[in-house]
Structure formats: structure tokens, C-alpha cells
Amino acid sequence: MAEKTKKDLIMKDLDKYADLDLLANSKGGKVLIEYLQDSFVTALEELLTKYKTETNLIPLIAIIDEKLNLMRALSRAETNKELVLKALKEEENRGREL
């Protein structure tokens, strides 16, 4: 397998963030984000009211972390896509200079 160039890796990231941005801005994506936000609040409420022992605490924190990571992936997709586009332009300019 050929070694991937920096540009190839940037393009892979760009595809990923573009797909996430497309999902986040779709009707279904907006429903998903709203669901995740509600679910996140519910998980926080459970954390604050239901934990009694460390055994109960660990799964609640894992659920919150999972939901937060999904919300971040969707809500930051557009910004990440823009940052990757900027990196791609810089990489292309660097290639022209050589």
C-alpha cells in the first residue's frame, strides 16, 4: 500500500467533516441533535439524582461522555470542515512553492 501524503490525509478529514456537516444540517440531523441534547440533559439529571455508589457513577459518566462526543461531532462539523479546507489550501500552496 502506498504511503498516504499529507494532502490525502487532509482530503480524508475533509470528506468526514463534510459528511457530518451535511448530516447536521439535514432535517434528520437536526432531529438527532435535539434528541441528543434532551438525552444529555436527562443523563445529567440521572447523574445528579440517582448515583449512590461509584458503580452507578461510572456508567452514567460513560453515557454522558458518549452523548457529548456525538453532539460535538455534529455541532463542530462545519467549523472543522472550514479548518480542514484552510489546511488543504495551505498544503496546496506549500506544494506550489516547492
N, C-alpha and C positions, 0 to 999 in steps of 0.2 A: 504494500500500500504506500502510495506516495505521501511524503510529508506535507502536511497542510501548511499553507502560508498564513501569515497574519491576516491578509485580506480574506482568505477563505473562512477563517475563524470569525472575523467581523461579519461577513455575509451570513454565516450560520446564526449568529446572535441577532442580526437584523431580521431574518426570517422569523425567528422565535418571537421577538418583540412585536413585529408587525402582526403576526397571528394573534397574539394576546391583545393587542390594541384593537384589532378588528372584532374580537370576541367581546371585549369590554364595552365597545360602543354599539354592539348589536342589541336588539330588544331582549333577547335571551340573556346576554351578558349583563345587562342592567338588572334584570330579574335576579340573576345569580349573585351579583354584588349586593343587592338589597337583602337577599336571603342570608348571605354570609355575614353582613353587618348585624342583622337581627340575631342570628345564631351566635355570633361573637358576644353580643350583649347578654344573651341567655347563659352562655358558658361562664361569663364573668360573674353573673348573679349566682350561679351554682357554686362557683369558687368561693364567693363571699359568704354564702349561707349554708352550704352542705358539707364542706370538708370538716372532718373531725380528726383524721389522722393523716400521717404522711402517705399512707397507702391510698387514701382517697384523693389527696392533693396531686399526686403525680399524673394520673390520667386526666384530671381537669386541666392542668397546665399544658399537657400534650394536645388536648383538643383546642385550647385557646391558641396555642402556637400554630397549629395546622390551619386554622381559620384565618389567623392574622397573615400568615405567609401567602395564602391564596388571595386574600384581599389586596395585599401589597403587589403581588404579581400582576393582577388586573389593573389596579389603580395607578401603578407606576409604568405601565407598558408604553404609553405614549411618550413620556419623558425618556425612558430608556431607549426607545426607538430613535428619538432625536439625538441622543448622545452617541448612539452607535453610528448613525448617519454622519455625524460630525467626525467621529473616529475614522470612518471609511474615507471621507474626503481628505482628511489629514494623511492617511496612508497612501491614497492615490497621488496626492501632491508630493509626498516623500519619494514615491516611485518615479515621478517625473523629474525630480531633482537629480536622481542618480544617473 
